Amino acid sequence: MIFTLTPNPSVDRTLTIPEIRFNTVLRSEKVRLDWGGKGFNVSRALHQFGIDSMAIGWVGGGTGKILADGLEGLGIATDFVWVDKDTRTNTMIIEEEGDWHVKINEPGPPISEDDVEQLFLKVDGYAKKGDLWVLSGSLPPDVPQDFYAKLITLIKTRGARVCLDANGAPLRYGCQAAPFLVKPNAFEAAQIVGFSIESQEDTKRAALPFLRMGMDFFALTMGAAGLLVASQREIVYAKPPSVNVRNAAGSGDSVMAGLIYAQLQEMNLVETARWAVASGTASVETEGVSEFSVDRIEALLSEVDAKIINVI
């Protein structure tokens, strides 16, 4: 079974306008709602692959009800800890034909110590050998920075594997608990390794400190520059083709879903990287968040340049 845990989910509101201008009234005739948060985006992407998962997290208020109903309407199983304050709403403003966008993320509701305990009890009740857990996204206010690290330790004691996608201190602490896979972007990884990641050589240098922490796989996303995937034996680089970007929100979560799909299919590392990049690329071509067609992913595979760049 696959579980996605999103501590700070959201209702993602996307407004499409003719042109972004400042200090004026902007009118949108196209409004889209997506049931989001990074882990839930992974659940939605996996669902498009035909893979079931259960979405877990804190939700609250009317916005939380909208999110819960939306996910269940998509056929995604959920089991939430309900909190007192409303789940956040994140807003994306994009141009109909242009390249500019504005993304505004709310902080999320405050989480009490009892809320944290209830979530740990829920995870403890589900976690078992052979499962895969995806822990993903920012932490709401008042949640301890070592939250992910403690969860990873708990889940690993039950014999399950953990994929982590976080940033800042939660990422640093989480890596020290040695999850199965970690997927930061270049900026997030740079904060851990202590140097700027701007070239392919930088990405190879960055992979080694992560792998030395004991994780099986390290995936570094670099947007249009590509993806580096490293195991304890080899490092692969994959570069996406140039496409028309309509909405980049959730593309990294589609990459995570592609990595998981490839792992389940027991693909080698080169094909794993190819599928992950094709998944992220197909996602940015759509208006939705982490939305794609598997047929489109398969069509893109031949356009993804993936190769081994180092053997460890």
DAFENSUL-V9050 format. One record per residue. N is the residue number from 1. RES is the residue in one small letter. SS is DSSP state (2 for helix, 1 for strand, 0 for the rest). OMEGA is omega in whole degrees, -180 to 180 (* if undefined). Layout:
N RES SS OMEGA
N RES SS OMEGA
This chain:
1 m 0 176
2 i 1 177
3 f 1 172
4 t 1 -178
5 l 1 -177
6 t 1 -178
7 p 0 -173
8 n 0 -176
9 p 0 -176
10 s 1 162
11 v 1 -178
12 d 1 -178
13 r 1 -179
14 t 1 179
15 l 1 178
16 t 1 -178
17 i 1 -180
18 p 0 -176
19 e 0 176
20 i 0 175
21 r 0 -177
22 f 0 178
23 n 0 177
24 t 0 177
25 v 0 178
26 l 0 -178
27 r 0 -180
28 s 0 175
29 e 0 -180
30 k 1 -179
31 v 1 -179
32 r 1 175
33 l 1 175
34 d 1 -178
35 w 1 -164
36 g 1 -161
37 g 0 -166
38 k 2 180
39 g 2 179
40 f 2 174
41 n 2 178
42 v 2 178
43 s 2 -179
44 r 2 178
45 a 2 178
46 l 2 179
47 h 2 178
48 q 2 173
49 f 0 -177
50 g 0 -178
51 i 0 179
52 d 0 174
53 s 0 173
54 m 1 -179
55 a 1 -178
56 i 1 177
57 g 1 174
58 w 1 173
59 v 1 -179
60 g 1 173
61 g 2 -179
62 g 2 179
63 t 2 177
64 g 2 178
65 k 2 177
66 i 2 -179
67 l 2 -179
68 a 2 179
69 d 2 -179
70 g 2 179
71 l 2 -180
72 e 2 176
73 g 2 177
74 l 0 -179
75 g 0 -180
76 i 0 179
77 a 1 -179
78 t 1 172
79 d 1 -171
80 f 1 163
81 v 1 -177
82 w 1 -178
83 v 1 -172
84 d 0 -174
85 k 0 -176
86 d 0 167
87 t 0 -176
88 r 1 171
89 t 1 175
90 n 1 -174
91 t 1 175
92 m 1 175
93 i 1 -178
94 i 1 178
95 e 1 -179
96 e 0 -176
97 e 0 -175
98 g 0 -177
99 d 0 -174
100 w 0 171
101 h 1 176
102 v 1 179
103 k 1 180
104 i 1 180
105 n 0 175
106 e 0 -176
107 p 0 -176
108 g 0 -176
109 p 0 173
110 p 0 -177
111 i 0 -178
112 s 0 176
113 e 2 178
114 d 2 177
115 d 2 179
116 v 2 -180
117 e 2 -180
118 q 2 179
119 l 2 178
120 f 2 178
121 l 2 180
122 k 2 179
123 v 2 -180
124 d 2 180
125 g 2 -177
126 y 2 -168
127 a 0 177
128 k 0 -176
129 k 0 176
130 g 0 180
131 d 0 175
132 l 1 180
133 w 1 174
134 v 1 177
135 l 1 -165
136 s 1 171
137 g 0 -180
138 s 0 177
139 l 0 176
140 p 0 177
141 p 0 174
142 d 0 177
143 v 0 -178
144 p 0 -177
145 q 0 179
146 d 0 -179
147 f 2 -179
148 y 2 -179
149 a 2 180
150 k 2 177
151 l 2 180
152 i 2 179
153 t 2 179
154 l 2 -176
155 i 2 180
156 k 2 179
157 t 2 178
158 r 0 177
159 g 0 179
160 a 0 177
161 r 1 -177
162 v 1 171
163 c 1 -176
164 l 1 174
165 d 1 -175
166 a 0 177
167 n 0 176
168 g 2 -178
169 a 2 177
170 p 2 177
171 l 2 -178
172 r 2 179
173 y 2 -179
174 g 2 179
175 c 2 -180
176 q 2 177
177 a 0 174
178 a 0 173
179 p 0 179
180 f 0 -178
181 l 1 174
182 v 1 -178
183 k 0 173
184 p 0 167
185 n 1 -174
186 a 2 -180
187 f 2 -180
188 e 2 179
189 a 2 -180
190 a 2 179
191 q 2 180
192 i 2 -174
193 v 2 174
194 g 0 175
195 f 0 -178
196 s 0 -179
197 i 0 -174
198 e 0 -177
199 s 0 178
200 q 2 177
201 e 2 177
202 d 2 -178
203 t 2 178
204 k 2 178
205 r 2 -178
206 a 2 -176
207 a 2 -172
208 l 2 178
209 p 2 178
210 f 2 -178
211 l 2 179
212 r 2 177
213 m 0 174
214 g 0 179
215 m 0 179
216 d 0 -176
217 f 1 176
218 f 1 179
219 a 1 -177
220 l 1 -180
221 t 1 -178
222 m 0 179
223 g 2 -178
224 a 2 179
225 a 2 174
226 g 0 -174
227 l 1 171
228 l 1 176
229 v 1 -178
230 a 1 171
231 s 1 177
232 q 0 -177
233 r 0 -176
234 e 1 179
235 i 1 -178
236 v 1 175
237 y 1 179
238 a 1 -178
239 k 1 -179
240 p 0 173
241 p 0 177
242 s 0 180
243 v 0 176
244 n 0 -177
245 v 0 179
246 r 0 178
247 n 0 -178
248 a 0 -179
249 a 0 178
250 g 0 -179
251 s 2 177
252 g 2 177
253 d 2 174
254 s 2 174
255 v 2 178
256 m 2 179
257 a 2 177
258 g 2 176
259 l 2 -179
260 i 2 179
261 y 2 -179
262 a 2 177
263 q 2 -180
264 l 2 179
265 q 0 179
266 e 0 177
267 m 0 173
268 n 0 -171
269 l 2 179
270 v 2 -180
271 e 2 175
272 t 2 179
273 a 2 -179
274 r 2 179
275 w 2 -180
276 a 2 -180
277 v 2 179
278 a 2 179
279 s 2 178
280 g 2 -180
281 t 2 178
282 a 2 -179
283 s 2 -177
284 v 2 179
285 e 0 -176
286 t 0 177
287 e 0 -176
288 g 0 177
289 v 0 -178
290 s 0 180
291 e 0 -180
292 f 0 173
293 s 0 177
294 v 2 176
295 d 2 179
296 r 2 176
297 i 2 -179
298 e 2 179
299 a 2 -178
300 l 2 -173
301 l 2 -177
302 s 2 -179
303 e 2 179
304 v 0 178
305 d 1 -178
306 a 1 -179
307 k 1 175
308 i 1 180
309 i 1 179
310 n 1 174
311 v 1 -175
312 i 0 *
